[in-house]
Structures are given as structure tokens and as C-alpha cells.
Amino acid sequence: MPHDTSLIGTIVAGLGVAFLMGALAHRLRISPIAGYLLAGVLVGPFTPGIVADTGLALQLAEIGVILLMFGVGLHFSLKDLLSVRKIAVPGAIAQIAVATALGMMLGLWLGWPVEGSIVFGLALSVASTVVLLRALQARDMVETEKGRIAVGWLIVEDLVMVLALVLLPAMFGDRGDEGGSAGLLQSAAIVLLKVVGFGAFMFVIARRVLPWVLHWVAHSGSRELFRLAVLAIALGVAFGAAVIFDVSFALGAFFAGMILGETQLSRRAAEETLPLRDAFAVLFFVSVGMLFDPKVLVEQPGPVLATVAIIILGKSVAAYALVRAFGHHSGTALTVSVSLAQIGEFSFILAGLGVGLKVLPETGRDLILAGSLLSILFNPILFSLAVKYMRDAEAEEEEAEAEGEVAPAPCNAGVVLIGYGRVGSHIGSLICGRGEGLTVIEDQKDMAVAAREAGATVIVGDATKESILRQAGLDTASTLLIAIPEGVEAGAIVRRARAINPKLVIVARAHSDEEVDDLVRRGADHVVMAERETASRMAERAMLTLA
């Protein structure tokens, strides 16, 4: 009996070769993303051997983007998004302008028309959702200040690209159109109305309906039905956002996740979608590799290098300078700049639109794909180098700021708590509820206000700086509790705290065995890992029952 096996063949070829290349990359101790991209090249139409269906692969990859953005939305509340709006909105717009200008200059230098050069520059200005989030999630940075700024920045970029995708056809689509500027203004107004309409629908109607549906399904007791409900909400809202409101799949899924993230079932929903998110994210990288023609590296090495330089150097320098200009320390600036030093899914859409409008030559699309592949390949390496460099950079910055500074009077603290997020706030409520003295170090103003309202003494500042630790009274404190989720910053704090007060009892938080070992090596007395503590408490309950 004959069957159409193109979909099955694409999935088998993509995942099978990705597994082999990912295993090889792991064996060579490089990022698995490099293996997934190489797998795409091997099964793509530009290399001999197995050829998968590129169109199907791109649609499967879009599902991965939807599920990934839905998962991020589950952990990224509206409060988090609004907390970084003052830097994410102007920063993203300024960075897009810089990258577009650089790309436009390269396009004009290559002899392209102004319109094509603008489209080329826009394609180089927007980062890949998947690459950014995979890098942040691999280092437990999504819920940190750095992660919130980077994700908020990316959301603003996506909104700008949605506007560009609608305005570009109005600007360059029909040169004989008599509408002129009036038609352009009308198109812009329609886009803004659709975006506002989508936001109103999500926060007025969907915010009430979707949590109710998920709670109803959860009370049914069927895990299979709950998983199906989560997937139906993620994919359904994303598809409806694109079809009805003309916003991207990714933005629709993000807002759906953000609404469900306000419910008590958010963690369970994230766990249920995790396997599919991972599988389809791999297909995204494979699809990128399938679009890449290796001949462009040989035929146009100069333009390829210039394109990669704009993506990795031009965007990064602009983002770093902007974050620093808004008063954030070098660690945050470095993390955000490296996070954005790549391009992805929106770049491909813009390139296809430009070629379809006949304003961007096909050479421009090839350069965009080459820049995407190489920047995605190098991004994990750059991220690792940035993490290693971060400690030294922050130490040098601290020493420079300490010169000529008059240290403020330290607090008289017995217990010092660093971080007043979800974990820190529970710790603070327990300690302050018993009437004990507590000093909290927090760099987020809204969390600092919450800690002060709970009765704690609050120091607003960066806990990796020695001056802030001394101001909190660490010299005479008995206990230091580190509740922040990021291992790199926690390690730096432990090292400096131990140098300030060798007798201090330091209790830190970790998410992996590697972080536990690193924190102990730097001087932590006790390291709490959620999985271990859960297992211990459950075992204790079981032993009490048996006794």
C-alpha cells in the first residue's frame, strides 16, 4: 500500500543525523548546536546524499519556536517584562538602528539598491529566539536580571520586526501604487490596531479563560488530557495570533505562556512540554543548516566575513554600550551583548520577503544564511568565553570603583540574605516572621521594596561588589544566605565573602552537581540543591511512617 512518507522521512533524517552529529560534537567537547547545524547541511539540498524536505523542516522548526517561546512565557511574568521596559525598549530600537545602518552600508558597497540594503540591514539586526533562550536556559539565567533584560530586549525586537514585515510590502511592493505616504500610514495604523487588539484580547479575555480551562483539566486527574490542553493552548493561541492579528507565532505563544505563568500550574505545564520543546528546537537548527549553501563561503569570502562581523561585533558593541549607558554593570552588558550576537528565524523571513519583493538580490539571502549559520555556530563559544571573562571584569571594575570611594557605614547584621526573588522572599518571611534581624542585598527596586515592607534592612546594589558586601555588615555577620539562581555570580560572592569574613557560615543555592562542587570549592559551607532536598524530605517522611 503506497504512503506519502515525506514528513516521516524529514523527521527521521533530521533527528537521526542530528543525533549522530550532536554526539560527535559532545565527544569533541563543543556545543551540540554545532552538530545540529552540520546535520542540516548534510541532509540539505546543497550536499550529496540524503535530501530532506526543506519546506516541511521549516514548518517543524516553527513548532519548536512556538513551544520554546511558550515555555519562556511560563517563567516570564508581565511584571518581569515591565520591569525592564526602560532599557529594553530604547535599547532594542537603538541597536536595531545601528545594525540596520551597518548592513545598509555593506549592501550599498556591494552595489545593491537602497531598498535591498535596508532589508539586508534589518535582517542582520534581530537575534534568534531559539539560540538566545537555549544559551540562557543552559546557564540558568532566564530568571536573572541579565536574562530578563535579554528576553525583554528580544521581545521588543520581535515587535519591531512584525511592524517591518507589514510595512515593507506597502513601501516596496507596488511602485505604481498611487497611495504613496497615505497608504503607508494606513498600513502602519492597521498594524498598530492589530497589535493593540491582540494585547487587549489576551489580557482581557484570554487571561480569564485560559487559566480556567487549565485548572478544569487539572482537576480531571488525567495527565494525558492536561498535556494535550497545554499543547492545544500553546499552538492554538500562536496560530490564532498569526492568522487573526498578523503577529508572529512566537509572540502569540509567549503571551499565552506569560498568562498561564501567573497560575499555580505553570511549573507542571512547563514540565509537560519540555520533551517536545527539545525535539523541535533541534529541528530548528537542522532547518537552518538545510538552507545553507557552502559554496557561498568560497565564492564570496569577503562579504561573508563582513556580514559576520556586523552580527558578532557591530551588534555586540552597540548593545554593550547601550546597556552600560543605562547604568548597568559590565556583567549584565556583556551577557546581553553576547546573547544578541547572532541572527535567526526573523532574518530568514525578512530575506525571503526581500527577494519576493525583488528589492534584495538572492546574493543577499545567501549572505544572511551564511551569517546566521556562522553566528549561531560561534555564539555558544562566545557565551562560554563571556562567562569566564565576567569574573575578572567585575573584579577589575570593583577595584576601580573602590579607589577614592568613602565606604558607607556598615549595617549591624547577624544574617545577610542575597536575592529576594521567589526563594529569597520565602526565606525572608520565615526569618522576619520570627522577629529576627535580617539584612537583604537586592539590585531590583521592586523586590527591594518588598523586602523592606517585610521588615528587613535592605541594601540596594550588586552583591558581587566587595563594597556592597561590607556595607551589609558581612565583616561581623554570622550567616550569609545566597538565594540568587545564577551560579557564576554566586561563586564570585562566595569567594569575596570568605575573604571578608573567614568565620562566616555561607549557605548557597545550586541547580546542578557542577555548581555544588564549584561553590564548595570557593568556600561555601552548605549548598542546597532542590532535587536533593526534596528526596531527603520525602525519604524522612517515609521512614517516619515505617517507624
Summary of the structure (lengths in Angstrom):
residues: 547
radius of gyration: 25.1
end to end distance: 63.0
largest distance: 86.7
contacts: 1932
relative contact order: 0.10
helix: 73%
strand: 5%
